[in-house]
Amino acid sequence: MRESLYILLVMLLAVPIAGELKFHPFQDDFRISFGTTAFFFFLLWLRKIPAYLTGTLTGLAVVLFRLGLDWLTYESFDLVSSVQMHFPAFFFYVTFSLIFSLARVNQLHQFPLLVGILATVAEIAANLVELAFRSPHWHAIFQWEVISPVAVIALIRSFFVLSFFNMIQLRQAKWMEEQQRVRNEHMLMLVSNLYEESIHLKKTLQDVEEITRDCYELYRQLKQDEAGGQGEEYARQALRIAGQVHEVKKDNQRIFAGLSKLISDENDRDYMPLGELMKVVVRANEKYARLLGKDISFTHQVGSPYLACHIFTTLSLLNNLVANAVEAIRERGTIAIEVKLDADKDFLFTVKDDGPGIVVRDRELLFMPGFTTKYDVSGNPSTGIGLSYVKEVVENLKGQVELLEGTEGYSTVFRIRLPIANLVQKG
């Protein structure tokens, strides 16, 4: 509502000023001005304040503004004659706004042709009302010589304003759509990261379960083989450790349950056309490259762009490989991403870069957890879990990931093969 009040204030200032850009079609006090143009534009913009109220206030503002100009301009200012000259304009704005309000024009924006026609009718009627107040013989205004120029000007002006207003609305809609797209992409990447963490957490739950079982088995053996008080003490320690690990497991289960509510593998909203997912990956990594101060160009090719794939699995796998390529390139380079279906109806995801490549001695260790060749500016190593995560997820989906020999100017080439049934939307 505060925004609407600001717009109303601007309207009360702009319309009287615009009204001074005018011409007199009938060689009398009646004027055709840009005030009407501005008035119609603001009426379309103001939806929360009734049109008849804004029309009344605008009419008063116009009259007061013109009286003030006369007072400043003419040395022998006559208030009564000045009011008689300018007050009929008040009825123009009131009549226009009443017709605008009764026709509920602001509820018809989806029908621009109808809005233009109603605005033309409102302006013609408002002009005739003003002319009736100005003319000593009001019946003389209902002549074709009077109505025809008023109607033509009203028609041209109404559709001009409507076109300008719709262009602004279209630009605003595109801007809002772009902002929404950015927010959606940010949310997708955030949930994708959560999905990746949930995979690690699930693996941790399995590890904790095995540790708990081993500790309890150790406790049983110690109880059976205890030799005096020393064995009893060891047994109690083993049981205590098993209990503590079990508590960790329960905490992890609660966290995993919370993440699982955010990430549903069977929800239709969890699927998106592959072409759109590819654009998300490219845009995210373009930003990542700029953040690192690198000049990297991206190319991508998708064989089946409209095939709906699971968002978070696809984003997690591709984003890991592409982000690794961004980090590997030193200053400038190229990253190519390709997705296609092979003869066996398997997905083939290929990520290539022309960075320094991977030395032979590191190839065997590349997919092992904790292995890394990347260090930050302080010399601290990265976690080394990105490629191991990719390998684990791919294998769980009955696929395979491999490092291929460089080709076509690309030094590093990763390829993921996944059965299509494990990634696309079912049914």
C-alpha positions as CSV (number, residue, x, y, z in Angstrom):
1,M,0.0,0.0,0.0
2,R,2.9,2.3,0.7
3,E,4.2,1.9,-2.8
4,S,0.7,2.8,-4.2
5,L,0.7,6.0,-2.1
6,Y,4.1,6.9,-3.6
7,I,2.8,6.3,-7.1
8,L,-0.3,8.4,-6.3
9,L,1.9,11.2,-5.1
10,V,4.0,11.1,-8.3
11,M,0.7,11.0,-10.3
12,L,-0.6,14.2,-8.6
13,L,2.7,15.9,-9.5
14,A,3.2,14.5,-13.0
15,V,-0.3,14.8,-14.5
16,P,-0.6,18.6,-14.0
17,I,2.9,19.2,-15.4
18,A,2.2,17.0,-18.4
19,G,-1.0,18.9,-18.9
20,E,0.9,22.0,-19.8
21,L,2.2,20.3,-23.0
22,K,-1.0,21.0,-25.0
23,F,-2.8,22.3,-28.0
24,H,-6.3,23.8,-28.6
25,P,-8.2,22.0,-31.3
26,F,-11.3,24.3,-31.2
27,Q,-9.5,27.7,-30.7
28,D,-10.9,28.2,-27.2
29,D,-10.1,27.2,-23.6
30,F,-10.5,23.5,-24.3
31,R,-7.1,21.8,-24.6
32,I,-5.7,18.4,-25.7
33,S,-2.6,17.6,-23.6
34,F,-0.2,15.0,-22.4
35,G,-1.9,15.1,-19.0
36,T,-4.6,12.7,-20.2
37,T,-1.9,10.4,-21.4
38,A,-0.1,10.4,-18.1
39,F,-3.4,10.1,-16.2
40,F,-4.5,6.9,-18.1
41,F,-1.0,5.4,-17.6
42,F,-1.1,5.9,-13.9
43,L,-4.7,4.6,-13.7
44,L,-3.4,1.3,-15.3
45,W,-0.5,1.2,-12.8
46,L,-2.5,2.0,-9.7
47,R,-4.6,-1.1,-8.9
48,K,-4.9,-0.9,-5.1
49,I,-6.4,2.6,-4.9
50,P,-10.0,3.1,-6.4
51,A,-9.9,4.9,-9.8
52,Y,-12.6,7.3,-8.8
53,L,-10.6,8.5,-5.8
54,T,-7.4,9.0,-7.8
55,G,-9.5,10.8,-10.5
56,T,-11.0,13.2,-8.0
57,L,-7.6,14.0,-6.4
58,T,-6.0,14.4,-9.8
59,G,-8.7,16.7,-11.0
60,L,-8.3,18.9,-7.9
61,A,-4.5,18.9,-8.3
62,V,-4.7,19.9,-12.0
63,V,-7.1,22.8,-11.2
64,L,-4.9,24.1,-8.3
65,F,-1.8,23.8,-10.4
66,R,-3.3,25.9,-13.2
67,L,-4.6,28.5,-10.8
68,G,-1.1,28.7,-9.3
69,L,0.4,29.2,-12.8
70,D,-2.1,32.0,-13.6
71,W,-1.3,33.7,-10.3
72,L,2.4,33.6,-11.1
73,T,2.0,34.5,-14.8
74,Y,-0.6,37.3,-14.9
75,E,-0.1,40.6,-13.1
76,S,-3.8,41.2,-12.9
77,F,-4.9,37.8,-11.6
78,D,-8.6,37.3,-11.2
79,L,-9.4,34.2,-9.1
80,V,-13.1,34.0,-10.2
81,S,-12.3,34.1,-14.0
82,S,-9.4,31.7,-13.5
83,V,-11.6,29.2,-11.7
84,Q,-14.2,29.5,-14.4
85,M,-11.6,28.7,-17.0
86,H,-9.9,25.8,-15.4
87,F,-12.5,24.1,-13.2
88,P,-14.2,22.2,-16.1
89,A,-11.0,20.2,-16.4
90,F,-11.9,18.7,-12.9
91,F,-15.0,17.1,-14.5
92,F,-12.9,15.6,-17.2
93,Y,-10.7,13.6,-14.7
94,V,-13.7,12.7,-12.6
95,T,-15.7,11.4,-15.6
96,F,-12.8,9.5,-17.0
97,S,-12.1,7.8,-13.7
98,L,-15.7,7.0,-13.0
99,I,-16.1,5.2,-16.3
100,F,-12.7,3.5,-15.8
101,S,-13.9,2.3,-12.3
102,L,-17.4,1.2,-13.3
103,A,-16.0,-0.8,-16.3
104,R,-13.4,-2.4,-13.9
105,V,-10.7,-1.8,-16.5
106,N,-7.9,-2.8,-14.1
107,Q,-9.4,-6.3,-14.0
108,L,-9.2,-6.7,-17.8
109,H,-5.5,-6.4,-18.4
110,Q,-5.4,-9.8,-20.1
111,F,-7.7,-8.3,-22.8
112,P,-5.7,-5.3,-24.1
113,L,-8.0,-4.7,-27.1
114,L,-11.0,-4.3,-24.7
115,V,-9.0,-2.1,-22.4
116,G,-8.1,0.2,-25.3
117,I,-11.7,0.4,-26.4
118,L,-13.0,1.2,-22.9
119,A,-10.3,3.8,-22.4
120,T,-11.2,5.5,-25.7
121,V,-14.9,5.6,-24.7
122,A,-14.0,7.0,-21.3
123,E,-11.8,9.7,-22.8
124,I,-14.4,10.7,-25.4
125,A,-17.1,10.9,-22.7
126,A,-14.8,12.9,-20.4
127,N,-13.9,15.3,-23.2
128,L,-17.6,15.9,-24.0
129,V,-18.4,16.5,-20.4
130,E,-15.7,19.1,-20.1
131,L,-16.8,20.7,-23.3
132,A,-20.4,20.8,-22.0
133,F,-19.2,22.8,-19.0
134,R,-17.2,25.1,-21.1
135,S,-19.8,25.7,-23.8
136,P,-22.7,28.2,-23.2
137,H,-24.8,26.0,-25.5
138,W,-24.0,22.4,-24.4
139,H,-26.1,20.8,-27.2
140,A,-23.7,22.4,-29.7
141,I,-20.9,19.9,-28.7
142,F,-22.9,16.9,-30.0
143,Q,-21.8,17.7,-33.6
144,W,-19.7,15.5,-35.8
145,E,-17.2,18.3,-36.3
146,V,-16.6,18.3,-32.6
147,I,-16.9,14.6,-31.8
148,S,-14.8,13.2,-34.7
149,P,-11.4,14.9,-33.8
150,V,-11.9,14.1,-30.1
151,A,-12.6,10.4,-30.9
152,V,-9.6,10.1,-33.2
153,I,-7.2,11.6,-30.7
154,A,-8.7,9.5,-27.9
155,L,-8.3,6.3,-29.9
156,I,-4.7,7.0,-30.9
157,R,-3.7,8.2,-27.4
158,S,-5.4,5.2,-25.6
159,F,-3.7,2.6,-27.6
160,F,-0.4,4.4,-27.5
161,V,-0.5,4.5,-23.7
162,L,-1.7,0.9,-23.6
163,S,1.2,-0.3,-25.8
164,F,3.7,1.6,-23.7
165,F,2.3,0.2,-20.5
166,N,2.3,-3.4,-21.9
167,M,5.9,-3.1,-23.0
168,I,6.8,-2.1,-19.4
169,Q,4.8,-4.9,-18.0
170,L,6.5,-7.4,-20.4
171,R,10.0,-6.2,-19.5
172,Q,9.1,-6.4,-15.8
173,A,7.7,-9.9,-16.3
174,K,10.9,-11.0,-18.1
175,W,13.0,-9.5,-15.3
176,M,10.9,-11.3,-12.6
177,E,11.1,-14.6,-14.6
178,E,14.9,-14.2,-14.8
179,Q,15.1,-13.5,-11.0
180,Q,12.9,-16.6,-10.4
181,R,15.1,-18.7,-12.6
182,V,18.2,-17.6,-10.7
183,R,16.5,-18.4,-7.4
184,N,15.3,-21.8,-8.7
185,E,18.8,-22.7,-9.9
186,H,20.3,-21.7,-6.6
187,M,17.7,-23.9,-4.8
188,L,18.4,-26.8,-7.2
189,M,22.2,-26.6,-6.5
190,L,21.6,-26.3,-2.8
191,V,19.3,-29.4,-2.7
192,S,21.8,-31.2,-5.0
193,N,24.5,-30.6,-2.4
194,L,22.1,-31.8,0.3
195,Y,21.5,-34.9,-1.8
196,E,25.2,-35.5,-2.1
197,E,25.6,-35.1,1.7
198,S,22.7,-37.5,2.3
199,I,24.6,-40.2,0.2
200,H,27.7,-39.8,2.4
201,L,25.5,-39.8,5.5
202,K,23.8,-43.0,4.4
203,K,27.2,-44.6,3.9
204,T,28.2,-43.4,7.4
205,L,25.1,-45.0,8.9
206,Q,26.2,-48.3,7.3
207,D,29.7,-47.9,8.7
208,V,28.4,-47.1,12.2
209,E,26.1,-50.1,12.1
210,E,29.1,-52.4,11.3
211,I,31.2,-50.7,14.1
212,T,28.4,-51.2,16.6
213,R,28.0,-54.8,15.6
214,D,31.8,-55.4,15.9
215,C,32.0,-53.7,19.3
216,Y,29.1,-55.8,20.6
217,E,30.7,-59.0,19.2
218,L,34.0,-58.0,20.9
219,Y,32.1,-57.5,24.2
220,R,30.5,-61.0,23.9
221,Q,33.9,-62.6,23.3
222,L,35.5,-60.8,26.2
223,K,32.7,-61.9,28.5
224,Q,33.2,-65.4,27.4
225,D,37.0,-65.4,27.6
226,E,37.3,-63.1,30.6
227,A,40.2,-64.0,32.9
228,G,39.6,-62.3,36.2
229,G,38.7,-58.7,36.7
230,Q,40.9,-57.4,33.9
231,G,38.7,-59.1,31.2
232,E,35.6,-57.8,32.9
233,E,36.9,-54.3,32.6
234,Y,37.7,-54.7,28.9
235,A,34.2,-56.1,28.3
236,R,32.6,-53.1,30.0
237,Q,34.7,-50.7,27.9
238,A,33.7,-52.5,24.7
239,L,30.0,-52.3,25.7
240,R,30.4,-48.6,26.5
241,I,32.0,-47.9,23.1
242,A,29.2,-49.9,21.4
243,G,26.6,-47.8,23.2
244,Q,28.3,-44.5,22.2
245,V,28.5,-45.6,18.6
246,H,24.9,-46.5,18.7
247,E,24.0,-43.0,19.9
248,V,25.9,-41.6,17.0
249,K,24.0,-43.8,14.7
250,K,20.6,-42.6,16.1
251,D,21.7,-39.0,15.7
252,N,22.7,-39.7,12.1
253,Q,19.4,-41.4,11.4
254,R,17.5,-38.4,12.6
255,I,19.6,-36.1,10.3
256,F,19.1,-38.5,7.4
257,A,15.3,-38.6,8.0
258,G,15.2,-34.8,7.9
259,L,17.2,-34.7,4.6
260,S,15.0,-37.5,3.1
261,K,11.9,-35.3,3.6
262,L,13.6,-32.6,1.5
263,I,14.8,-35.1,-1.1
264,S,12.1,-37.4,-2.5
265,D,13.2,-39.8,-5.3
266,E,9.6,-40.5,-6.4
267,N,8.2,-36.9,-6.6
268,D,7.5,-35.6,-10.1
269,R,9.0,-32.2,-9.1
270,D,12.4,-34.1,-8.7
271,Y,12.6,-34.5,-12.5
272,M,13.5,-32.0,-15.1
273,P,14.4,-32.1,-18.9
274,L,18.0,-33.0,-19.4
275,G,18.6,-29.9,-21.6
276,E,17.5,-27.6,-18.7
277,L,19.7,-29.5,-16.2
278,M,22.6,-29.1,-18.5
279,K,22.0,-25.3,-18.6
280,V,21.9,-25.2,-14.8
281,V,25.3,-27.0,-14.6
282,V,26.9,-24.7,-17.2
283,R,25.7,-21.5,-15.6
284,A,26.7,-22.6,-12.1
285,N,30.2,-23.5,-13.2
286,E,30.6,-20.3,-15.3
287,K,30.0,-18.4,-12.1
288,Y,32.4,-20.7,-10.2
289,A,35.1,-20.1,-12.9
290,R,34.6,-16.3,-12.6
291,L,34.9,-16.6,-8.8
292,L,38.2,-18.3,-9.2
293,G,39.4,-15.6,-11.7
294,K,39.6,-18.1,-14.6
295,D,38.6,-17.5,-18.2
296,I,36.9,-20.7,-19.2
297,S,34.6,-21.3,-22.1
298,F,31.9,-24.1,-21.9
299,T,30.4,-26.1,-24.7
300,H,27.6,-28.6,-24.2
301,Q,25.7,-31.0,-26.4
302,V,22.6,-33.0,-25.3
303,G,21.3,-35.8,-27.5
304,S,17.9,-36.1,-25.8
305,P,17.2,-32.6,-24.3
306,Y,13.5,-33.2,-23.4
307,L,14.1,-36.5,-21.5
308,A,13.1,-35.9,-17.8
309,C,15.9,-37.1,-15.5
310,H,16.3,-37.1,-11.8
311,I,17.4,-33.6,-10.9
312,F,19.7,-34.2,-7.9
313,T,21.4,-37.3,-9.1
314,T,22.2,-35.8,-12.5
315,L,23.3,-32.4,-11.0
316,S,25.5,-34.1,-8.4
317,L,27.3,-36.3,-10.8
318,L,27.8,-33.7,-13.6
319,N,28.6,-30.8,-11.2
320,N,31.3,-32.8,-9.5
321,L,33.1,-33.6,-12.7
322,V,32.7,-30.1,-14.2
323,A,33.7,-28.4,-11.0
324,N,36.8,-30.6,-10.9
325,A,37.6,-29.6,-14.5
326,V,37.2,-25.9,-13.5
327,E,39.6,-26.3,-10.6
328,A,42.1,-28.2,-12.8
329,I,42.4,-25.5,-15.5
330,R,45.1,-23.0,-14.4
331,E,44.0,-19.7,-16.0
332,R,42.1,-20.2,-19.2
333,G,40.7,-23.2,-21.1
334,T,37.7,-25.0,-22.4
335,I,35.4,-27.6,-20.9
336,A,33.1,-29.7,-23.2
337,I,30.1,-31.6,-21.8
338,E,28.3,-34.2,-23.9
339,V,25.3,-36.4,-23.1
340,K,23.9,-39.0,-25.4
341,L,22.3,-42.4,-25.6
342,D,24.3,-45.3,-26.9
343,A,23.0,-48.4,-28.8
344,D,22.3,-50.2,-25.5
345,K,20.1,-47.3,-24.3
346,D,22.6,-46.3,-21.7
347,F,23.3,-42.7,-20.9
348,L,26.9,-41.6,-21.7
349,F,27.9,-38.4,-19.8
350,T,31.3,-37.1,-21.0
351,V,33.2,-34.2,-19.4
352,K,36.4,-33.0,-21.2
353,D,38.8,-30.3,-20.4
354,D,42.1,-29.0,-21.9
355,G,43.8,-28.5,-18.5
356,P,47.2,-30.0,-17.5
357,G,45.8,-33.5,-17.4
358,I,46.4,-36.3,-14.9
359,V,49.8,-37.9,-14.5
360,V,50.0,-41.7,-15.0
361,R,51.0,-42.5,-11.4
362,D,47.8,-40.8,-10.1
363,R,45.3,-42.6,-12.3
364,E,45.2,-45.8,-10.2
365,L,44.4,-43.7,-7.0
366,L,42.0,-41.2,-8.6
367,F,38.8,-42.7,-7.3
368,M,40.0,-43.7,-3.8
369,P,38.5,-41.7,-0.9
370,G,40.8,-39.0,0.4
371,F,43.1,-38.9,-2.6
372,T,43.7,-35.4,-4.0
373,T,46.1,-33.4,-6.1
374,K,44.4,-30.1,-5.3
375,Y,45.6,-27.7,-2.6
376,D,44.4,-24.2,-1.6
377,V,46.5,-21.1,-1.4
378,S,47.5,-22.0,2.2
379,G,48.7,-25.4,1.1
380,N,45.8,-27.3,2.6
381,P,44.6,-30.3,0.6
382,S,41.0,-30.7,-0.5
383,T,38.8,-33.5,1.0
384,G,39.4,-35.8,-2.0
385,I,35.8,-37.2,-1.8
386,G,34.4,-35.8,-5.0
387,L,35.4,-38.5,-7.5
388,S,34.9,-41.3,-4.9
389,Y,31.4,-40.0,-4.3
390,V,30.8,-40.1,-8.1
391,K,32.1,-43.6,-8.3
392,E,30.0,-44.8,-5.4
393,V,26.7,-43.3,-6.8
394,V,27.4,-44.5,-10.3
395,E,28.0,-48.0,-9.1
396,N,24.9,-48.0,-6.9
397,L,23.0,-47.1,-10.1
398,K,24.5,-50.1,-11.9
399,G,26.7,-47.9,-14.0
400,Q,30.5,-47.2,-14.4
401,V,32.7,-44.2,-14.4
402,E,36.1,-44.1,-16.1
403,L,39.0,-41.9,-17.1
404,L,39.7,-42.1,-20.8
405,E,42.7,-41.1,-22.8
406,G,42.8,-37.5,-24.0
407,T,41.4,-36.8,-27.5
408,E,40.8,-33.9,-29.9
409,G,42.9,-31.5,-27.9
410,Y,41.4,-32.4,-24.5
411,S,43.9,-33.7,-21.9
412,T,41.3,-35.1,-19.4
413,V,38.2,-37.0,-20.3
414,F,35.8,-38.6,-17.8
415,R,32.9,-40.7,-18.9
416,I,29.9,-42.0,-16.9
417,R,27.7,-44.8,-18.3
418,L,24.3,-45.2,-16.6
419,P,21.3,-47.4,-17.4
420,I,18.6,-45.0,-18.6
421,A,16.0,-46.7,-16.4
422,N,17.9,-45.7,-13.2
423,L,17.8,-42.0,-14.1
424,V,14.7,-41.1,-16.0
425,Q,11.2,-40.5,-14.7
426,K,9.2,-43.7,-14.3
427,G,5.8,-44.1,-15.9
